[in-house]
């Protein structure tokens, strides 16, 4: 499974509610075409925007490498079901529930 992760989609406060974020999401969709990407994945604070743009909420236990931001030293492995996990299918395979590791692999 090949996943494109979107991190921190941000729009300036003075241009919010003008369709800028939706336009950016359309550009991400266009970028994904022909690149052998199965899903776009993100963590959303405001799910309404993403639901309107074809994303869906999924429940998977996520696993990631914990890294201290200041020292860049690893602190083990984190495990958690994250309520804000959303995906958009852009390939031909289906998303399945399971454990999602920090590299984006389901197993």
PDB file as gemmi writes it, atoms N, CA and C in Angstrom:
CRYST1    1.000    1.000    1.000  90.00  90.00  90.00 P 1                      
ATOM      1  N   UNK A   1       0.849  -1.166   0.000  1.00  0.00           N  
ATOM      2  CA  UNK A   1       0.000   0.000   0.000  1.00  0.00           C  
ATOM      3  C   UNK A   1       0.899   1.233   0.000  1.00  0.00           C  
ATOM      4  N   UNK A   2       0.629   2.139  -0.925  1.00  0.00           N  
ATOM      5  CA  UNK A   2       1.418   3.369  -1.007  1.00  0.00           C  
ATOM      6  C   UNK A   2       0.552   4.539  -0.561  1.00  0.00           C  
ATOM      7  N   UNK A   3       1.083   5.301   0.397  1.00  0.00           N  
ATOM      8  CA  UNK A   3       0.325   6.363   1.037  1.00  0.00           C  
ATOM      9  C   UNK A   3       1.069   7.687   0.902  1.00  0.00           C  
ATOM     10  N   UNK A   4       0.336   8.725   0.519  1.00  0.00           N  
ATOM     11  CA  UNK A   4       0.850  10.086   0.528  1.00  0.00           C  
ATOM     12  C   UNK A   4       0.306  10.752   1.783  1.00  0.00           C  
ATOM     13  N   UNK A   5       1.176  11.190   2.666  1.00  0.00           N  
ATOM     14  CA  UNK A   5       0.748  11.845   3.896  1.00  0.00           C  
ATOM     15  C   UNK A   5       0.763  13.356   3.756  1.00  0.00           C  
ATOM     16  N   UNK A   6      -0.302  13.989   4.222  1.00  0.00           N  
ATOM     17  CA  UNK A   6      -0.392  15.447   4.214  1.00  0.00           C  
ATOM     18  C   UNK A   6      -0.189  15.915   5.646  1.00  0.00           C  
ATOM     19  N   UNK A   7       0.762  16.812   5.824  1.00  0.00           N  
ATOM     20  CA  UNK A   7       1.066  17.316   7.153  1.00  0.00           C  
ATOM     21  C   UNK A   7       0.801  18.815   7.177  1.00  0.00           C  
ATOM     22  N   UNK A   8      -0.020  19.239   8.127  1.00  0.00           N  
ATOM     23  CA  UNK A   8      -0.245  20.655   8.397  1.00  0.00           C  
ATOM     24  C   UNK A   8      -0.686  21.464   7.177  1.00  0.00           C  
ATOM     25  N   UNK A   9      -1.848  21.146   6.640  1.00  0.00           N  
ATOM     26  CA  UNK A   9      -2.459  21.980   5.617  1.00  0.00           C  
ATOM     27  C   UNK A   9      -2.938  23.257   6.310  1.00  0.00           C  
ATOM     28  N   UNK A  10      -2.350  24.389   5.974  1.00  0.00           N  
ATOM     29  CA  UNK A  10      -2.643  25.643   6.679  1.00  0.00           C  
ATOM     30  C   UNK A  10      -3.067  26.720   5.691  1.00  0.00           C  
ATOM     31  N   UNK A  11      -4.044  27.507   6.128  1.00  0.00           N  
ATOM     32  CA  UNK A  11      -4.520  28.644   5.346  1.00  0.00           C  
ATOM     33  C   UNK A  11      -4.524  29.857   6.280  1.00  0.00           C  
ATOM     34  N   UNK A  12      -4.022  30.966   5.789  1.00  0.00           N  
ATOM     35  CA  UNK A  12      -3.985  32.202   6.570  1.00  0.00           C  
ATOM     36  C   UNK A  12      -5.393  32.574   7.041  1.00  0.00           C  
ATOM     37  N   UNK A  13      -5.492  33.085   8.261  1.00  0.00           N  
ATOM     38  CA  UNK A  13      -6.798  33.427   8.826  1.00  0.00           C  
ATOM     39  C   UNK A  13      -7.572  34.413   7.958  1.00  0.00           C  
ATOM     40  N   UNK A  14      -6.897  35.340   7.331  1.00  0.00           N  
ATOM     41  CA  UNK A  14      -7.615  36.333   6.529  1.00  0.00           C  
ATOM     42  C   UNK A  14      -8.106  35.799   5.187  1.00  0.00           C  
ATOM     43  N   UNK A  15      -7.740  34.571   4.823  1.00  0.00           N  
ATOM     44  CA  UNK A  15      -8.242  33.976   3.573  1.00  0.00           C  
ATOM     45  C   UNK A  15      -9.066  32.718   3.814  1.00  0.00           C  
ATOM     46  N   UNK A  16      -9.406  32.447   5.067  1.00  0.00           N  
ATOM     47  CA  UNK A  16     -10.234  31.275   5.360  1.00  0.00           C  
ATOM     48  C   UNK A  16     -11.662  31.492   4.871  1.00  0.00           C  
ATOM     49  N   UNK A  17     -12.360  30.376   4.634  1.00  0.00           N  
ATOM     50  CA  UNK A  17     -13.749  30.373   4.145  1.00  0.00           C  
ATOM     51  C   UNK A  17     -13.866  30.971   2.749  1.00  0.00           C  
ATOM     52  N   UNK A  18     -12.786  30.899   1.983  1.00  0.00           N  
ATOM     53  CA  UNK A  18     -12.790  31.381   0.603  1.00  0.00           C  
ATOM     54  C   UNK A  18     -12.460  30.257  -0.382  1.00  0.00           C  
ATOM     55  N   UNK A  19     -12.425  29.018   0.101  1.00  0.00           N  
ATOM     56  CA  UNK A  19     -12.161  27.882  -0.775  1.00  0.00           C  
ATOM     57  C   UNK A  19     -10.697  27.565  -0.999  1.00  0.00           C  
ATOM     58  N   UNK A  20      -9.810  28.260  -0.308  1.00  0.00           N  
ATOM     59  CA  UNK A  20      -8.367  28.046  -0.508  1.00  0.00           C  
ATOM     60  C   UNK A  20      -7.965  26.627  -0.109  1.00  0.00           C  
ATOM     61  N   UNK A  21      -8.419  26.162   1.049  1.00  0.00           N  
ATOM     62  CA  UNK A  21      -8.056  24.809   1.507  1.00  0.00           C  
ATOM     63  C   UNK A  21      -8.589  23.751   0.548  1.00  0.00           C  
ATOM     64  N   UNK A  22      -9.815  23.906   0.089  1.00  0.00           N  
ATOM     65  CA  UNK A  22     -10.376  22.946  -0.872  1.00  0.00           C  
ATOM     66  C   UNK A  22      -9.578  22.952  -2.173  1.00  0.00           C  
ATOM     67  N   UNK A  23      -9.134  24.123  -2.602  1.00  0.00           N  
ATOM     68  CA  UNK A  23      -8.302  24.216  -3.806  1.00  0.00           C  
ATOM     69  C   UNK A  23      -6.986  23.483  -3.604  1.00  0.00           C  
ATOM     70  N   UNK A  24      -6.385  23.645  -2.433  1.00  0.00           N  
ATOM     71  CA  UNK A  24      -5.138  22.924  -2.138  1.00  0.00           C  
ATOM     72  C   UNK A  24      -5.362  21.413  -2.156  1.00  0.00           C  
ATOM     73  N   UNK A  25      -6.492  20.959  -1.598  1.00  0.00           N  
ATOM     74  CA  UNK A  25      -6.799  19.526  -1.604  1.00  0.00           C  
ATOM     75  C   UNK A  25      -7.000  19.003  -3.028  1.00  0.00           C  
ATOM     76  N   UNK A  26      -7.612  19.789  -3.885  1.00  0.00           N  
ATOM     77  CA  UNK A  26      -7.765  19.405  -5.297  1.00  0.00           C  
ATOM     78  C   UNK A  26      -6.390  19.268  -5.944  1.00  0.00           C  
ATOM     79  N   UNK A  27      -5.478  20.172  -5.628  1.00  0.00           N  
ATOM     80  CA  UNK A  27      -4.119  20.089  -6.178  1.00  0.00           C  
ATOM     81  C   UNK A  27      -3.401  18.829  -5.688  1.00  0.00           C  
ATOM     82  N   UNK A  28      -3.635  18.448  -4.441  1.00  0.00           N  
ATOM     83  CA  UNK A  28      -3.051  17.208  -3.918  1.00  0.00           C  
ATOM     84  C   UNK A  28      -3.628  16.015  -4.669  1.00  0.00           C  
ATOM     85  N   UNK A  29      -4.932  16.046  -4.946  1.00  0.00           N  
ATOM     86  CA  UNK A  29      -5.556  14.984  -5.745  1.00  0.00           C  
ATOM     87  C   UNK A  29      -4.895  14.893  -7.119  1.00  0.00           C  
ATOM     88  N   UNK A  30      -4.723  16.018  -7.779  1.00  0.00           N  
ATOM     89  CA  UNK A  30      -4.102  16.046  -9.110  1.00  0.00           C  
ATOM     90  C   UNK A  30      -2.675  15.504  -9.052  1.00  0.00           C  
ATOM     91  N   UNK A  31      -1.938  15.892  -8.016  1.00  0.00           N  
ATOM     92  CA  UNK A  31      -0.567  15.415  -7.849  1.00  0.00           C  
ATOM     93  C   UNK A  31      -0.532  13.890  -7.737  1.00  0.00           C  
ATOM     94  N   UNK A  32      -1.542  13.307  -7.087  1.00  0.00           N  
ATOM     95  CA  UNK A  32      -1.570  11.872  -6.820  1.00  0.00           C  
ATOM     96  C   UNK A  32      -1.813  11.031  -8.071  1.00  0.00           C  
ATOM     97  N   UNK A  33      -2.462  11.609  -9.072  1.00  0.00           N  
ATOM     98  CA  UNK A  33      -2.806  10.872 -10.292  1.00  0.00           C  
ATOM     99  C   UNK A  33      -1.535  10.422 -11.008  1.00  0.00           C  
ATOM    100  N   UNK A  34      -1.504   9.138 -11.336  1.00  0.00           N  
ATOM    101  CA  UNK A  34      -0.390   8.591 -12.102  1.00  0.00           C  
ATOM    102  C   UNK A  34       0.887   8.386 -11.311  1.00  0.00           C  
ATOM    103  N   UNK A  35       0.831   8.483  -9.996  1.00  0.00           N  
ATOM    104  CA  UNK A  35       2.029   8.331  -9.164  1.00  0.00           C  
ATOM    105  C   UNK A  35       2.000   7.047  -8.337  1.00  0.00           C  
ATOM    106  N   UNK A  36       1.109   6.127  -8.675  1.00  0.00           N  
ATOM    107  CA  UNK A  36       1.027   4.842  -7.975  1.00  0.00           C  
ATOM    108  C   UNK A  36       0.743   5.018  -6.478  1.00  0.00           C  
ATOM    109  N   UNK A  37      -0.107   5.987  -6.140  1.00  0.00           N  
ATOM    110  CA  UNK A  37      -0.498   6.249  -4.761  1.00  0.00           C  
ATOM    111  C   UNK A  37      -1.860   5.618  -4.526  1.00  0.00           C  
ATOM    112  N   UNK A  38      -2.001   4.870  -3.425  1.00  0.00           N  
ATOM    113  CA  UNK A  38      -3.267   4.218  -3.105  1.00  0.00           C  
ATOM    114  C   UNK A  38      -4.188   5.102  -2.271  1.00  0.00           C  
ATOM    115  N   UNK A  39      -3.608   5.845  -1.328  1.00  0.00           N  
ATOM    116  CA  UNK A  39      -4.405   6.663  -0.415  1.00  0.00           C  
ATOM    117  C   UNK A  39      -3.665   7.942  -0.056  1.00  0.00           C  
ATOM    118  N   UNK A  40      -4.439   8.983   0.200  1.00  0.00           N  
ATOM    119  CA  UNK A  40      -3.927  10.191   0.833  1.00  0.00           C  
ATOM    120  C   UNK A  40      -4.348  10.084   2.293  1.00  0.00           C  
ATOM    121  N   UNK A  41      -3.442  10.345   3.200  1.00  0.00           N  
ATOM    122  CA  UNK A  41      -3.696  10.195   4.633  1.00  0.00           C  
ATOM    123  C   UNK A  41      -3.368  11.501   5.338  1.00  0.00           C  
ATOM    124  N   UNK A  42      -4.205  11.864   6.318  1.00  0.00           N  
ATOM    125  CA  UNK A  42      -3.931  13.048   7.122  1.00  0.00           C  
ATOM    126  C   UNK A  42      -4.609  12.915   8.474  1.00  0.00           C  
ATOM    127  N   UNK A  43      -4.225  13.776   9.380  1.00  0.00           N  
ATOM    128  CA  UNK A  43      -4.850  13.884  10.697  1.00  0.00           C  
ATOM    129  C   UNK A  43      -5.532  15.243  10.733  1.00  0.00           C  
ATOM    130  N   UNK A  44      -6.852  15.266  10.971  1.00  0.00           N  
ATOM    131  CA  UNK A  44      -7.633  16.491  10.819  1.00  0.00           C  
ATOM    132  C   UNK A  44      -8.160  17.009  12.146  1.00  0.00           C  
ATOM    133  N   UNK A  45      -7.964  18.304  12.383  1.00  0.00           N  
ATOM    134  CA  UNK A  45      -8.604  18.964  13.515  1.00  0.00           C  
ATOM    135  C   UNK A  45     -10.055  19.286  13.176  1.00  0.00           C  
ATOM    136  N   UNK A  46     -10.285  19.763  11.957  1.00  0.00           N  
ATOM    137  CA  UNK A  46     -11.619  20.117  11.482  1.00  0.00           C  
ATOM    138  C   UNK A  46     -12.010  19.148  10.370  1.00  0.00           C  
ATOM    139  N   UNK A  47     -12.758  18.133  10.711  1.00  0.00           N  
ATOM    140  CA  UNK A  47     -13.084  17.084   9.744  1.00  0.00           C  
ATOM    141  C   UNK A  47     -14.052  17.539   8.668  1.00  0.00           C  
ATOM    142  N   UNK A  48     -14.823  18.576   8.931  1.00  0.00           N  
ATOM    143  CA  UNK A  48     -15.839  19.037   7.978  1.00  0.00           C  
ATOM    144  C   UNK A  48     -15.233  19.345   6.615  1.00  0.00           C  
ATOM    145  N   UNK A  49     -14.140  20.069   6.596  1.00  0.00           N  
ATOM    146  CA  UNK A  49     -13.457  20.406   5.347  1.00  0.00           C  
ATOM    147  C   UNK A  49     -13.100  19.152   4.567  1.00  0.00           C  
ATOM    148  N   UNK A  50     -12.519  18.182   5.245  1.00  0.00           N  
ATOM    149  CA  UNK A  50     -12.040  16.981   4.570  1.00  0.00           C  
ATOM    150  C   UNK A  50     -13.196  16.071   4.141  1.00  0.00           C  
ATOM    151  N   UNK A  51     -14.226  15.970   4.943  1.00  0.00           N  
ATOM    152  CA  UNK A  51     -15.405  15.192   4.555  1.00  0.00           C  
ATOM    153  C   UNK A  51     -16.009  15.770   3.282  1.00  0.00           C  
ATOM    154  N   UNK A  52     -16.087  17.084   3.182  1.00  0.00           N  
ATOM    155  CA  UNK A  52     -16.620  17.739   1.971  1.00  0.00           C  
ATOM    156  C   UNK A  52     -15.748  17.473   0.751  1.00  0.00           C  
ATOM    157  N   UNK A  53     -14.492  17.123   0.974  1.00  0.00           N  
ATOM    158  CA  UNK A  53     -13.557  16.907  -0.128  1.00  0.00           C  
ATOM    159  C   UNK A  53     -13.240  15.434  -0.359  1.00  0.00           C  
ATOM    160  N   UNK A  54     -14.120  14.543   0.099  1.00  0.00           N  
ATOM    161  CA  UNK A  54     -13.994  13.129  -0.236  1.00  0.00           C  
ATOM    162  C   UNK A  54     -13.183  12.272   0.708  1.00  0.00           C  
ATOM    163  N   UNK A  55     -12.742  12.811   1.833  1.00  0.00           N  
ATOM    164  CA  UNK A  55     -12.005  12.031   2.820  1.00  0.00           C  
ATOM    165  C   UNK A  55     -12.987  11.324   3.735  1.00  0.00           C  
ATOM    166  N   UNK A  56     -12.541  10.234   4.350  1.00  0.00           N  
ATOM    167  CA  UNK A  56     -13.378   9.557   5.331  1.00  0.00           C  
ATOM    168  C   UNK A  56     -12.568   9.253   6.580  1.00  0.00           C  
ATOM    169  N   UNK A  57     -13.272   9.226   7.685  1.00  0.00           N  
ATOM    170  CA  UNK A  57     -12.676   8.925   8.980  1.00  0.00           C  
ATOM    171  C   UNK A  57     -12.468   7.423   9.082  1.00  0.00           C  
ATOM    172  N   UNK A  58     -11.289   7.000   9.536  1.00  0.00           N  
ATOM    173  CA  UNK A  58     -11.000   5.582   9.728  1.00  0.00           C  
ATOM    174  C   UNK A  58     -10.464   5.360  11.141  1.00  0.00           C  
ATOM    175  N   UNK A  59     -10.624   4.152  11.610  1.00  0.00           N  
ATOM    176  CA  UNK A  59     -10.133   3.784  12.949  1.00  0.00           C  
ATOM    177  C   UNK A  59      -9.071   2.700  12.791  1.00  0.00           C  
ATOM    178  N   UNK A  60      -7.857   3.068  13.011  1.00  0.00           N  
ATOM    179  CA  UNK A  60      -6.740   2.134  12.987  1.00  0.00           C  
ATOM    180  C   UNK A  60      -5.846   2.445  14.172  1.00  0.00           C  
ATOM    181  N   UNK A  61      -5.235   1.410  14.717  1.00  0.00           N  
ATOM    182  CA  UNK A  61      -4.221   1.653  15.732  1.00  0.00           C  
ATOM    183  C   UNK A  61      -2.951   2.057  15.008  1.00  0.00           C  
ATOM    184  N   UNK A  62      -2.435   3.217  15.341  1.00  0.00           N  
ATOM    185  CA  UNK A  62      -1.225   3.730  14.702  1.00  0.00           C  
ATOM    186  C   UNK A  62      -0.008   3.410  15.560  1.00  0.00           C  
ATOM    187  N   UNK A  63       1.083   3.153  14.886  1.00  0.00           N  
ATOM    188  CA  UNK A  63       2.355   2.896  15.559  1.00  0.00           C  
ATOM    189  C   UNK A  63       3.398   3.787  14.907  1.00  0.00           C  
ATOM    190  N   UNK A  64       4.211   4.473  15.718  1.00  0.00           N  
ATOM    191  CA  UNK A  64       5.209   5.371  15.175  1.00  0.00           C  
ATOM    192  C   UNK A  64       6.438   5.403  16.061  1.00  0.00           C  
ATOM    193  N   UNK A  65       7.519   5.851  15.476  1.00  0.00           N  
ATOM    194  CA  UNK A  65       8.767   6.027  16.199  1.00  0.00           C  
ATOM    195  C   UNK A  65       8.708   7.377  16.914  1.00  0.00           C  
ATOM    196  N   UNK A  66       8.826   7.362  18.241  1.00  0.00           N  
ATOM    197  CA  UNK A  66       8.782   8.587  19.033  1.00  0.00           C  
ATOM    198  C   UNK A  66      10.165   9.221  19.045  1.00  0.00           C  
ATOM    199  N   UNK A  67      10.224  10.484  18.610  1.00  0.00           N  
ATOM    200  CA  UNK A  67      11.492  11.210  18.544  1.00  0.00           C  
ATOM    201  C   UNK A  67      11.345  12.504  19.339  1.00  0.00           C  
ATOM    202  N   UNK A  68      12.288  12.771  20.235  1.00  0.00           N  
ATOM    203  CA  UNK A  68      12.303  14.012  20.997  1.00  0.00           C  
ATOM    204  C   UNK A  68      12.634  15.161  20.037  1.00  0.00           C  
ATOM    205  N   UNK A  69      11.755  16.172  19.964  1.00  0.00           N  
ATOM    206  CA  UNK A  69      11.941  17.284  19.026  1.00  0.00           C  
ATOM    207  C   UNK A  69      13.213  18.077  19.271  1.00  0.00           C  
ATOM    208  N   UNK A  70      13.650  18.176  20.511  1.00  0.00           N  
ATOM    209  CA  UNK A  70      14.829  18.985  20.818  1.00  0.00           C  
ATOM    210  C   UNK A  70      16.133  18.226  20.616  1.00  0.00           C  
ATOM    211  N   UNK A  71      16.182  16.975  21.081  1.00  0.00           N  
ATOM    212  CA  UNK A  71      17.441  16.225  21.029  1.00  0.00           C  
ATOM    213  C   UNK A  71      17.546  15.299  19.822  1.00  0.00           C  
ATOM    214  N   UNK A  72      16.413  15.064  19.153  1.00  0.00           N  
ATOM    215  CA  UNK A  72      16.342  14.133  18.022  1.00  0.00           C  
ATOM    216  C   UNK A  72      16.707  12.700  18.426  1.00  0.00           C  
ATOM    217  N   UNK A  73      16.565  12.397  19.713  1.00  0.00           N  
ATOM    218  CA  UNK A  73      16.822  11.052  20.229  1.00  0.00           C  
ATOM    219  C   UNK A  73      15.503  10.283  20.231  1.00  0.00           C  
ATOM    220  N   UNK A  74      15.550   9.029  19.819  1.00  0.00           N  
ATOM    221  CA  UNK A  74      14.339   8.218  19.808  1.00  0.00           C  
ATOM    222  C   UNK A  74      13.970   7.792  21.223  1.00  0.00           C  
ATOM    223  N   UNK A  75      12.662   7.725  21.468  1.00  0.00           N  
ATOM    224  CA  UNK A  75      12.143   7.376  22.787  1.00  0.00           C  
ATOM    225  C   UNK A  75      11.219   6.173  22.725  1.00  0.00           C  
ATOM    226  N   UNK A  76      11.499   5.243  21.858  1.00  0.00           N  
ATOM    227  CA  UNK A  76      10.679   4.039  21.767  1.00  0.00           C  
ATOM    228  C   UNK A  76       9.602   4.155  20.702  1.00  0.00           C  
ATOM    229  N   UNK A  77       8.616   3.278  20.834  1.00  0.00           N  
ATOM    230  CA  UNK A  77       7.531   3.179  19.868  1.00  0.00           C  
ATOM    231  C   UNK A  77       6.234   3.614  20.539  1.00  0.00           C  
ATOM    232  N   UNK A  78       5.448   4.446  19.846  1.00  0.00           N  
ATOM    233  CA  UNK A  78       4.143   4.867  20.342  1.00  0.00           C  
ATOM    234  C   UNK A  78       3.031   4.057  19.694  1.00  0.00           C  
ATOM    235  N   UNK A  79       1.959   3.761  20.435  1.00  0.00           N  
ATOM    236  CA  UNK A  79       0.782   3.054  19.947  1.00  0.00           C  
ATOM    237  C   UNK A  79      -0.453   3.828  20.372  1.00  0.00           C  
ATOM    238  N   UNK A  80      -1.366   4.072  19.439  1.00  0.00           N  
ATOM    239  CA  UNK A  80      -2.583   4.787  19.805  1.00  0.00           C  
ATOM    240  C   UNK A  80      -3.582   4.733  18.645  1.00  0.00           C  
ATOM    241  N   UNK A  81      -4.871   4.633  18.978  1.00  0.00           N  
ATOM    242  CA  UNK A  81      -5.916   4.856  17.989  1.00  0.00           C  
ATOM    243  C   UNK A  81      -6.147   6.359  17.975  1.00  0.00           C  
ATOM    244  N   UNK A  82      -5.948   6.977  16.832  1.00  0.00           N  
ATOM    245  CA  UNK A  82      -6.051   8.430  16.721  1.00  0.00           C  
ATOM    246  C   UNK A  82      -7.378   8.772  16.059  1.00  0.00           C  
ATOM    247  N   UNK A  83      -8.220   9.511  16.785  1.00  0.00           N  
ATOM    248  CA  UNK A  83      -9.573   9.818  16.325  1.00  0.00           C  
ATOM    249  C   UNK A  83      -9.608  10.701  15.081  1.00  0.00           C  
ATOM    250  N   UNK A  84      -8.552  11.405  14.781  1.00  0.00           N  
ATOM    251  CA  UNK A  84      -8.531  12.361  13.675  1.00  0.00           C  
ATOM    252  C   UNK A  84      -7.966  11.781  12.382  1.00  0.00           C  
ATOM    253  N   UNK A  85      -7.745  10.471  12.315  1.00  0.00           N  
ATOM    254  CA  UNK A  85      -7.147   9.842  11.139  1.00  0.00           C  
ATOM    255  C   UNK A  85      -8.157   9.782   9.999  1.00  0.00           C  
ATOM    256  N   UNK A  86      -7.791  10.387   8.855  1.00  0.00           N  
ATOM    257  CA  UNK A  86      -8.672  10.406   7.691  1.00  0.00           C  
ATOM    258  C   UNK A  86      -7.893   9.968   6.463  1.00  0.00           C  
ATOM    259  N   UNK A  87      -8.609   9.325   5.538  1.00  0.00           N  
ATOM    260  CA  UNK A  87      -7.981   8.878   4.296  1.00  0.00           C  
ATOM    261  C   UNK A  87      -8.873   9.231   3.111  1.00  0.00           C  
ATOM    262  N   UNK A  88      -8.250   9.277   1.950  1.00  0.00           N  
ATOM    263  CA  UNK A  88      -8.978   9.410   0.691  1.00  0.00           C  
ATOM    264  C   UNK A  88      -8.399   8.388  -0.266  1.00  0.00           C  
ATOM    265  N   UNK A  89      -9.257   7.546  -0.807  1.00  0.00           N  
ATOM    266  CA  UNK A  89      -8.821   6.519  -1.745  1.00  0.00           C  
ATOM    267  C   UNK A  89      -8.536   7.164  -3.091  1.00  0.00           C  
ATOM    268  N   UNK A  90      -7.328   6.908  -3.624  1.00  0.00           N  
ATOM    269  CA  UNK A  90      -6.984   7.395  -4.953  1.00  0.00           C  
ATOM    270  C   UNK A  90      -6.514   6.261  -5.858  1.00  0.00           C  
ATOM    271  N   UNK A  91      -6.295   5.078  -5.273  1.00  0.00           N  
ATOM    272  CA  UNK A  91      -5.872   3.915  -6.042  1.00  0.00           C  
ATOM    273  C   UNK A  91      -7.005   2.912  -6.174  1.00  0.00           C  
ATOM    274  N   UNK A  92      -6.653   1.672  -6.431  1.00  0.00           N  
ATOM    275  CA  UNK A  92      -7.652   0.634  -6.685  1.00  0.00           C  
ATOM    276  C   UNK A  92      -7.886  -0.307  -5.515  1.00  0.00           C  
ATOM    277  N   UNK A  93      -7.051  -0.260  -4.494  1.00  0.00           N  
ATOM    278  CA  UNK A  93      -7.236  -1.172  -3.370  1.00  0.00           C  
ATOM    279  C   UNK A  93      -8.080  -0.508  -2.294  1.00  0.00           C  
ATOM    280  N   UNK A  94      -8.662  -1.319  -1.422  1.00  0.00           N  
ATOM    281  CA  UNK A  94      -9.513  -0.812  -0.351  1.00  0.00           C  
ATOM    282  C   UNK A  94      -8.720  -0.691   0.944  1.00  0.00           C  
ATOM    283  N   UNK A  95      -9.090   0.268   1.763  1.00  0.00           N  
ATOM    284  CA  UNK A  95      -8.505   0.466   3.086  1.00  0.00           C  
ATOM    285  C   UNK A  95      -9.056  -0.598   4.007  1.00  0.00           C  
ATOM    286  N   UNK A  96      -8.248  -1.110   4.893  1.00  0.00           N  
ATOM    287  CA  UNK A  96      -8.738  -2.082   5.864  1.00  0.00           C  
ATOM    288  C   UNK A  96      -8.341  -1.664   7.271  1.00  0.00           C  
ATOM    289  N   UNK A  97      -9.162  -2.069   8.200  1.00  0.00           N  
ATOM    290  CA  UNK A  97      -8.854  -1.813   9.603  1.00  0.00           C  
ATOM    291  C   UNK A  97      -7.644  -2.661   9.976  1.00  0.00           C  
ATOM    292  N   UNK A  98      -6.899  -2.239  10.951  1.00  0.00           N  
ATOM    293  CA  UNK A  98      -5.725  -2.986  11.382  1.00  0.00           C  
ATOM    294  C   UNK A  98      -4.766  -2.060  12.078  1.00  0.00           C  
ATOM    295  N   UNK A  99      -3.535  -2.471  12.146  1.00  0.00           N  
ATOM    296  CA  UNK A  99      -2.501  -1.673  12.792  1.00  0.00           C  
ATOM    297  C   UNK A  99      -1.714  -0.954  11.713  1.00  0.00           C  
ATOM    298  N   UNK A 100      -1.562   0.333  11.849  1.00  0.00           N  
ATOM    299  CA  UNK A 100      -0.859   1.155  10.877  1.00  0.00           C  
ATOM    300  C   UNK A 100       0.449   1.604  11.500  1.00  0.00           C  
ATOM    301  N   UNK A 101       1.565   1.252  10.863  1.00  0.00           N  
ATOM    302  CA  UNK A 101       2.833   1.652  11.471  1.00  0.00           C  
ATOM    303  C   UNK A 101       3.304   2.990  10.915  1.00  0.00           C  
ATOM    304  N   UNK A 102       4.357   3.526  11.483  1.00  0.00           N  
ATOM    305  CA  UNK A 102       4.832   4.870  11.162  1.00  0.00           C  
ATOM    306  C   UNK A 102       5.331   5.010   9.739  1.00  0.00           C  
ATOM    307  N   UNK A 103       5.527   3.926   9.024  1.00  0.00           N  
ATOM    308  CA  UNK A 103       5.920   3.987   7.627  1.00  0.00           C  
ATOM    309  C   UNK A 103       4.713   3.903   6.703  1.00  0.00           C  
ATOM    310  N   UNK A 104       3.516   3.747   7.287  1.00  0.00           N  
ATOM    311  CA  UNK A 104       2.314   3.709   6.474  1.00  0.00           C  
ATOM    312  C   UNK A 104       1.908   2.318   6.034  1.00  0.00           C  
ATOM    313  N   UNK A 105       2.487   1.279   6.605  1.00  0.00           N  
ATOM    314  CA  UNK A 105       2.120  -0.078   6.235  1.00  0.00           C  
ATOM    315  C   UNK A 105       1.016  -0.597   7.125  1.00  0.00           C  
ATOM    316  N   UNK A 106       0.023  -1.238   6.550  1.00  0.00           N  
ATOM    317  CA  UNK A 106      -1.006  -1.922   7.317  1.00  0.00           C  
ATOM    318  C   UNK A 106      -0.603  -3.380   7.443  1.00  0.00           C  
ATOM    319  N   UNK A 107      -0.757  -3.947   8.634  1.00  0.00           N  
ATOM    320  CA  UNK A 107      -0.505  -5.383   8.777  1.00  0.00           C  
ATOM    321  C   UNK A 107      -1.328  -5.932   9.886  1.00  0.00           C  
TER     322      UNK A 107                                                      
END                                                                             
